[in-house]
Amino acid sequence: MKSNFSNSKIFRFFDYVFRLVLINLLIVVPSFSLLYIFSLVLKDNDNVILNYLPLVPIILYFYPAVCAGINTIRLYELKVTDSLFKDFFKSFGKLYLKALIETIIIGVFVVLMYNSITFFYLNINESIINNIGFVMSIGFSVMMIAIIIHLPLIMGYCEGLNVFQDIKLAFLMAFKDLIISLVLAVIIAVWLYLLIVFDQSMIFLIIGGVSFPLYLIVKLTYKKYYIVYIRTLKDENSRKGGN
């Protein structure tokens, strides 16, 4: 028989916070530990290849781990599991290939948008076309950020889709409720700002700099995506029944 303390709201709150911290460590430590070590050892190094080498773990691990973290939090919210490490690494393995492909797509988008915004900004006084180009680049970047935020949620709630179907559905969900999408974009923007200006940004990042924003994303979209989840289950059951 469980004690009243283990059933209390205070216990459940701190238990959830502890889980979020563990999820954060599973995402951040493998992604950024090599980057941090190299930044200390090679801070005066001029070798371009060595300077970019620590980015490899981030490229190969960070976004798939974020997707796994969101899926683990999603499973908690759906109350279909109570484990952590097992669900995280199970989600990581299941979503890895698709998440890695999306990492490449996101990376290409970031480079293109950075170059576009930089070019139009530096030449903004040259002509009206550069002004229009700068505004369009910013608008397109915001739109793509909204889609990127929804992609991990789509992968978790709607299994069996390919990358392009994920992107298409993420586009629809991002603009189905613009207010929520804008709030999510603000959360990401504030998160990035804190990482940049916070003096102890590494400590902030390790303790909860990733998992807590992910938790807010899941909570804010839970009702909307829960409907999608239920419909997906019904469709799967209908197909199984038809077979």
Summary of the structure (lengths in Angstrom):
residues: 243
radius of gyration: 20.2
end to end distance: 43.3
largest distance: 74.5
contacts: 677
relative contact order: 0.10
helix: 84%
strand: 0%
